């Protein structure tokens, strides 16, 4: 069997993807906190 031609992944690309994912996690957490606050205010009214 021959060696499969797998794409080369560079460290810089992986770090860039991880950084983008970390930014998304922060944004999603902020959105969820905002929604939770809005739900709390709606229930209090």
mmCIF file of the N, C-alpha and C atoms, coordinates in Angstrom:
data_MODEL
# 
_entry.id   MODEL 
# 
loop_
_atom_site.group_PDB 
_atom_site.id 
_atom_site.type_symbol 
_atom_site.label_atom_id 
_atom_site.label_alt_id 
_atom_site.label_comp_id 
_atom_site.label_asym_id 
_atom_site.label_entity_id 
_atom_site.label_seq_id 
_atom_site.pdbx_PDB_ins_code 
_atom_site.Cartn_x 
_atom_site.Cartn_y 
_atom_site.Cartn_z 
_atom_site.occupancy 
_atom_site.B_iso_or_equiv 
_atom_site.pdbx_formal_charge 
_atom_site.auth_seq_id 
_atom_site.auth_comp_id 
_atom_site.auth_asym_id 
_atom_site.auth_atom_id 
_atom_site.pdbx_PDB_model_num 
ATOM 1   N N  . UNK A 1 1  ? 0.848   -1.193 0.000  1.00 0.00 ? 1  UNK A N  1 
ATOM 2   C CA . UNK A 1 1  ? 0.000   0.000  0.000  1.00 0.00 ? 1  UNK A CA 1 
ATOM 3   C C  . UNK A 1 1  ? 0.885   1.246  0.000  1.00 0.00 ? 1  UNK A C  1 
ATOM 4   N N  . UNK A 1 2  ? 0.469   2.245  -0.770 1.00 0.00 ? 2  UNK A N  1 
ATOM 5   C CA . UNK A 1 2  ? 1.230   3.481  -0.843 1.00 0.00 ? 2  UNK A CA 1 
ATOM 6   C C  . UNK A 1 2  ? 0.852   4.431  0.284  1.00 0.00 ? 2  UNK A C  1 
ATOM 7   N N  . UNK A 1 3  ? 1.717   5.365  0.508  1.00 0.00 ? 3  UNK A N  1 
ATOM 8   C CA . UNK A 1 3  ? 1.439   6.380  1.523  1.00 0.00 ? 3  UNK A CA 1 
ATOM 9   C C  . UNK A 1 3  ? 0.334   7.300  1.011  1.00 0.00 ? 3  UNK A C  1 
ATOM 10  N N  . UNK A 1 4  ? -0.603  7.600  1.879  1.00 0.00 ? 4  UNK A N  1 
ATOM 11  C CA . UNK A 1 4  ? -1.683  8.500  1.471  1.00 0.00 ? 4  UNK A CA 1 
ATOM 12  C C  . UNK A 1 4  ? -1.163  9.933  1.439  1.00 0.00 ? 4  UNK A C  1 
ATOM 13  N N  . UNK A 1 5  ? -1.678  10.704 0.530  1.00 0.00 ? 5  UNK A N  1 
ATOM 14  C CA . UNK A 1 5  ? -1.251  12.094 0.379  1.00 0.00 ? 5  UNK A CA 1 
ATOM 15  C C  . UNK A 1 5  ? -2.095  12.970 1.293  1.00 0.00 ? 5  UNK A C  1 
ATOM 16  N N  . UNK A 1 6  ? -1.662  13.102 2.525  1.00 0.00 ? 6  UNK A N  1 
ATOM 17  C CA . UNK A 1 6  ? -2.392  13.942 3.478  1.00 0.00 ? 6  UNK A CA 1 
ATOM 18  C C  . UNK A 1 6  ? -1.881  15.371 3.385  1.00 0.00 ? 6  UNK A C  1 
ATOM 19  N N  . UNK A 1 7  ? -2.767  16.337 3.518  1.00 0.00 ? 7  UNK A N  1 
ATOM 20  C CA . UNK A 1 7  ? -2.329  17.732 3.437  1.00 0.00 ? 7  UNK A CA 1 
ATOM 21  C C  . UNK A 1 7  ? -1.449  18.105 4.632  1.00 0.00 ? 7  UNK A C  1 
ATOM 22  N N  . UNK A 1 8  ? -0.514  18.987 4.364  1.00 0.00 ? 8  UNK A N  1 
ATOM 23  C CA . UNK A 1 8  ? 0.370   19.467 5.420  1.00 0.00 ? 8  UNK A CA 1 
ATOM 24  C C  . UNK A 1 8  ? -0.341  20.595 6.154  1.00 0.00 ? 8  UNK A C  1 
ATOM 25  N N  . UNK A 1 9  ? -0.345  20.521 7.473  1.00 0.00 ? 9  UNK A N  1 
ATOM 26  C CA . UNK A 1 9  ? -0.949  21.571 8.283  1.00 0.00 ? 9  UNK A CA 1 
ATOM 27  C C  . UNK A 1 9  ? 0.184   22.279 9.018  1.00 0.00 ? 9  UNK A C  1 
ATOM 28  N N  . UNK A 1 10 ? 0.254   23.569 8.836  1.00 0.00 ? 10 UNK A N  1 
ATOM 29  C CA . UNK A 1 10 ? 1.326   24.338 9.444  1.00 0.00 ? 10 UNK A CA 1 
ATOM 30  C C  . UNK A 1 10 ? 0.911   24.838 10.819 1.00 0.00 ? 10 UNK A C  1 
ATOM 31  N N  . UNK A 1 11 ? 1.891   24.955 11.697 1.00 0.00 ? 11 UNK A N  1 
ATOM 32  C CA . UNK A 1 11 ? 1.645   25.372 13.080 1.00 0.00 ? 11 UNK A CA 1 
ATOM 33  C C  . UNK A 1 11 ? 0.944   26.728 13.132 1.00 0.00 ? 11 UNK A C  1 
ATOM 34  N N  . UNK A 1 12 ? 1.354   27.646 12.277 1.00 0.00 ? 12 UNK A N  1 
ATOM 35  C CA . UNK A 1 12 ? 0.748   28.981 12.277 1.00 0.00 ? 12 UNK A CA 1 
ATOM 36  C C  . UNK A 1 12 ? -0.740  28.905 11.946 1.00 0.00 ? 12 UNK A C  1 
ATOM 37  N N  . UNK A 1 13 ? -1.089  28.017 11.020 1.00 0.00 ? 13 UNK A N  1 
ATOM 38  C CA . UNK A 1 13 ? -2.499  27.870 10.655 1.00 0.00 ? 13 UNK A CA 1 
ATOM 39  C C  . UNK A 1 13 ? -3.307  27.311 11.816 1.00 0.00 ? 13 UNK A C  1 
ATOM 40  N N  . UNK A 1 14 ? -2.738  26.339 12.506 1.00 0.00 ? 14 UNK A N  1 
ATOM 41  C CA . UNK A 1 14 ? -3.430  25.749 13.653 1.00 0.00 ? 14 UNK A CA 1 
ATOM 42  C C  . UNK A 1 14 ? -3.617  26.795 14.743 1.00 0.00 ? 14 UNK A C  1 
ATOM 43  N N  . UNK A 1 15 ? -2.582  27.574 15.012 1.00 0.00 ? 15 UNK A N  1 
ATOM 44  C CA . UNK A 1 15 ? -2.688  28.616 16.035 1.00 0.00 ? 15 UNK A CA 1 
ATOM 45  C C  . UNK A 1 15 ? -3.718  29.671 15.640 1.00 0.00 ? 15 UNK A C  1 
ATOM 46  N N  . UNK A 1 16 ? -3.791  30.001 14.368 1.00 0.00 ? 16 UNK A N  1 
ATOM 47  C CA . UNK A 1 16 ? -4.781  30.977 13.905 1.00 0.00 ? 16 UNK A CA 1 
ATOM 48  C C  . UNK A 1 16 ? -6.193  30.435 14.092 1.00 0.00 ? 16 UNK A C  1 
ATOM 49  N N  . UNK A 1 17 ? -6.390  29.161 13.776 1.00 0.00 ? 17 UNK A N  1 
ATOM 50  C CA . UNK A 1 17 ? -7.712  28.547 13.950 1.00 0.00 ? 17 UNK A CA 1 
ATOM 51  C C  . UNK A 1 17 ? -8.079  28.501 15.423 1.00 0.00 ? 17 UNK A C  1 
ATOM 52  N N  . UNK A 1 18 ? -7.137  28.119 16.276 1.00 0.00 ? 18 UNK A N  1 
ATOM 53  C CA . UNK A 1 18 ? -7.415  28.073 17.715 1.00 0.00 ? 18 UNK A CA 1 
ATOM 54  C C  . UNK A 1 18 ? -7.738  29.462 18.254 1.00 0.00 ? 18 UNK A C  1 
ATOM 55  N N  . UNK A 1 19 ? -7.037  30.478 17.777 1.00 0.00 ? 19 UNK A N  1 
ATOM 56  C CA . UNK A 1 19 ? -7.322  31.844 18.199 1.00 0.00 ? 19 UNK A CA 1 
ATOM 57  C C  . UNK A 1 19 ? -8.714  32.285 17.784 1.00 0.00 ? 19 UNK A C  1 
ATOM 58  N N  . UNK A 1 20 ? -9.098  31.943 16.562 1.00 0.00 ? 20 UNK A N  1 
ATOM 59  C CA . UNK A 1 20 ? -10.437 32.292 16.083 1.00 0.00 ? 20 UNK A CA 1 
ATOM 60  C C  . UNK A 1 20 ? -11.504 31.574 16.898 1.00 0.00 ? 20 UNK A C  1 
ATOM 61  N N  . UNK A 1 21 ? -11.272 30.307 17.210 1.00 0.00 ? 21 UNK A N  1 
ATOM 62  C CA . UNK A 1 21 ? -12.231 29.560 18.029 1.00 0.00 ? 21 UNK A CA 1 
ATOM 63  C C  . UNK A 1 21 ? -12.341 30.153 19.430 1.00 0.00 ? 21 UNK A C  1 
ATOM 64  N N  . UNK A 1 22 ? -11.225 30.564 20.001 1.00 0.00 ? 22 UNK A N  1 
ATOM 65  C CA . UNK A 1 22 ? -11.254 31.180 21.329 1.00 0.00 ? 22 UNK A CA 1 
ATOM 66  C C  . UNK A 1 22 ? -12.063 32.473 21.296 1.00 0.00 ? 22 UNK A C  1 
ATOM 67  N N  . UNK A 1 23 ? -11.890 33.271 20.245 1.00 0.00 ? 23 UNK A N  1 
ATOM 68  C CA . UNK A 1 23 ? -12.672 34.502 20.101 1.00 0.00 ? 23 UNK A CA 1 
ATOM 69  C C  . UNK A 1 23 ? -14.162 34.191 20.005 1.00 0.00 ? 23 UNK A C  1 
ATOM 70  N N  . UNK A 1 24 ? -14.499 33.145 19.260 1.00 0.00 ? 24 UNK A N  1 
ATOM 71  C CA . UNK A 1 24 ? -15.908 32.758 19.126 1.00 0.00 ? 24 UNK A CA 1 
ATOM 72  C C  . UNK A 1 24 ? -16.491 32.312 20.460 1.00 0.00 ? 24 UNK A C  1 
ATOM 73  N N  . UNK A 1 25 ? -15.710 31.578 21.244 1.00 0.00 ? 25 UNK A N  1 
ATOM 74  C CA . UNK A 1 25 ? -16.188 31.126 22.554 1.00 0.00 ? 25 UNK A CA 1 
ATOM 75  C C  . UNK A 1 25 ? -16.486 32.327 23.438 1.00 0.00 ? 25 UNK A C  1 
ATOM 76  N N  . UNK A 1 26 ? -15.608 33.315 23.427 1.00 0.00 ? 26 UNK A N  1 
ATOM 77  C CA . UNK A 1 26 ? -15.820 34.521 24.233 1.00 0.00 ? 26 UNK A CA 1 
ATOM 78  C C  . UNK A 1 26 ? -17.089 35.237 23.779 1.00 0.00 ? 26 UNK A C  1 
ATOM 79  N N  . UNK A 1 27 ? -17.266 35.376 22.464 1.00 0.00 ? 27 UNK A N  1 
ATOM 80  C CA . UNK A 1 27 ? -18.452 36.060 21.936 1.00 0.00 ? 27 UNK A CA 1 
ATOM 81  C C  . UNK A 1 27 ? -19.735 35.310 22.274 1.00 0.00 ? 27 UNK A C  1 
ATOM 82  N N  . UNK A 1 28 ? -19.729 33.994 22.126 1.00 0.00 ? 28 UNK A N  1 
ATOM 83  C CA . UNK A 1 28 ? -20.922 33.199 22.430 1.00 0.00 ? 28 UNK A CA 1 
ATOM 84  C C  . UNK A 1 28 ? -21.247 33.286 23.915 1.00 0.00 ? 28 UNK A C  1 
ATOM 85  N N  . UNK A 1 29 ? -20.233 33.252 24.766 1.00 0.00 ? 29 UNK A N  1 
ATOM 86  C CA . UNK A 1 29 ? -20.470 33.363 26.208 1.00 0.00 ? 29 UNK A CA 1 
ATOM 87  C C  . UNK A 1 29 ? -21.097 34.710 26.538 1.00 0.00 ? 29 UNK A C  1 
ATOM 88  N N  . UNK A 1 30 ? -20.609 35.781 25.894 1.00 0.00 ? 30 UNK A N  1 
ATOM 89  C CA . UNK A 1 30 ? -21.159 37.119 26.124 1.00 0.00 ? 30 UNK A CA 1 
ATOM 90  C C  . UNK A 1 30 ? -22.617 37.182 25.666 1.00 0.00 ? 30 UNK A C  1 
ATOM 91  N N  . UNK A 1 31 ? -22.913 36.581 24.521 1.00 0.00 ? 31 UNK A N  1 
ATOM 92  C CA . UNK A 1 31 ? -24.291 36.557 24.015 1.00 0.00 ? 31 UNK A CA 1 
ATOM 93  C C  . UNK A 1 31 ? -25.194 35.794 24.972 1.00 0.00 ? 31 UNK A C  1 
ATOM 94  N N  . UNK A 1 32 ? -24.723 34.641 25.455 1.00 0.00 ? 32 UNK A N  1 
ATOM 95  C CA . UNK A 1 32 ? -25.536 33.838 26.379 1.00 0.00 ? 32 UNK A CA 1 
ATOM 96  C C  . UNK A 1 32 ? -25.791 34.594 27.681 1.00 0.00 ? 32 UNK A C  1 
ATOM 97  N N  . UNK A 1 33 ? -24.768 35.303 28.179 1.00 0.00 ? 33 UNK A N  1 
ATOM 98  C CA . UNK A 1 33 ? -24.947 36.090 29.401 1.00 0.00 ? 33 UNK A CA 1 
ATOM 99  C C  . UNK A 1 33 ? -25.968 37.202 29.179 1.00 0.00 ? 33 UNK A C  1 
ATOM 100 N N  . UNK A 1 34 ? -25.910 37.860 28.021 1.00 0.00 ? 34 UNK A N  1 
ATOM 101 C CA . UNK A 1 34 ? -26.859 38.925 27.706 1.00 0.00 ? 34 UNK A CA 1 
ATOM 102 C C  . UNK A 1 34 ? -28.275 38.380 27.628 1.00 0.00 ? 34 UNK A C  1 
ATOM 103 N N  . UNK A 1 35 ? -28.440 37.235 26.989 1.00 0.00 ? 35 UNK A N  1 
ATOM 104 C CA . UNK A 1 35 ? -29.767 36.621 26.886 1.00 0.00 ? 35 UNK A CA 1 
ATOM 105 C C  . UNK A 1 35 ? -30.276 36.229 28.265 1.00 0.00 ? 35 UNK A C  1 
ATOM 106 N N  . UNK A 1 36 ? -29.407 35.683 29.097 1.00 0.00 ? 36 UNK A N  1 
ATOM 107 C CA . UNK A 1 36 ? -29.811 35.284 30.445 1.00 0.00 ? 36 UNK A CA 1 
ATOM 108 C C  . UNK A 1 36 ? -30.241 36.507 31.252 1.00 0.00 ? 36 UNK A C  1 
ATOM 109 N N  . UNK A 1 37 ? -29.521 37.623 31.101 1.00 0.00 ? 37 UNK A N  1 
ATOM 110 C CA . UNK A 1 37 ? -29.897 38.853 31.801 1.00 0.00 ? 37 UNK A CA 1 
ATOM 111 C C  . UNK A 1 37 ? -31.250 39.350 31.304 1.00 0.00 ? 37 UNK A C  1 
ATOM 112 N N  . UNK A 1 38 ? -31.462 39.319 30.000 1.00 0.00 ? 38 UNK A N  1 
ATOM 113 C CA . UNK A 1 38 ? -32.736 39.766 29.431 1.00 0.00 ? 38 UNK A CA 1 
ATOM 114 C C  . UNK A 1 38 ? -33.884 38.885 29.912 1.00 0.00 ? 38 UNK A C  1 
ATOM 115 N N  . UNK A 1 39 ? -33.665 37.580 30.004 1.00 0.00 ? 39 UNK A N  1 
ATOM 116 C CA . UNK A 1 39 ? -34.695 36.671 30.504 1.00 0.00 ? 39 UNK A CA 1 
ATOM 117 C C  . UNK A 1 39 ? -35.013 36.969 31.965 1.00 0.00 ? 39 UNK A C  1 
ATOM 118 N N  . UNK A 1 40 ? -34.000 37.281 32.745 1.00 0.00 ? 40 UNK A N  1 
ATOM 119 C CA . UNK A 1 40 ? -34.212 37.607 34.154 1.00 0.00 ? 40 UNK A CA 1 
ATOM 120 C C  . UNK A 1 40 ? -35.023 38.875 34.315 1.00 0.00 ? 40 UNK A C  1 
ATOM 121 N N  . UNK A 1 41 ? -34.761 39.882 33.475 1.00 0.00 ? 41 UNK A N  1 
ATOM 122 C CA . UNK A 1 41 ? -35.519 41.129 33.539 1.00 0.00 ? 41 UNK A CA 1 
ATOM 123 C C  . UNK A 1 41 ? -36.956 40.905 33.099 1.00 0.00 ? 41 UNK A C  1 
ATOM 124 N N  . UNK A 1 42 ? -37.161 40.062 32.104 1.00 0.00 ? 42 UNK A N  1 
ATOM 125 C CA . UNK A 1 42 ? -38.510 39.795 31.610 1.00 0.00 ? 42 UNK A CA 1 
ATOM 126 C C  . UNK A 1 42 ? -39.332 39.066 32.672 1.00 0.00 ? 42 UNK A C  1 
ATOM 127 N N  . UNK A 1 43 ? -38.709 38.155 33.393 1.00 0.00 ? 43 UNK A N  1 
ATOM 128 C CA . UNK A 1 43 ? -39.420 37.418 34.437 1.00 0.00 ? 43 UNK A CA 1 
ATOM 129 C C  . UNK A 1 43 ? -39.744 38.315 35.625 1.00 0.00 ? 43 UNK A C  1 
ATOM 130 N N  . UNK A 1 44 ? -38.898 39.316 35.886 1.00 0.00 ? 44 UNK A N  1 
ATOM 131 C CA . UNK A 1 44 ? -39.113 40.200 37.024 1.00 0.00 ? 44 UNK A CA 1 
ATOM 132 C C  . UNK A 1 44 ? -40.283 41.152 36.773 1.00 0.00 ? 44 UNK A C  1 
ATOM 133 N N  . UNK A 1 45 ? -40.593 41.431 35.517 1.00 0.00 ? 45 UNK A N  1 
ATOM 134 C CA . UNK A 1 45 ? -41.669 42.387 35.203 1.00 0.00 ? 45 UNK A CA 1 
ATOM 135 C C  . UNK A 1 45 ? -43.035 41.803 35.411 1.00 0.00 ? 45 UNK A C  1 
# 
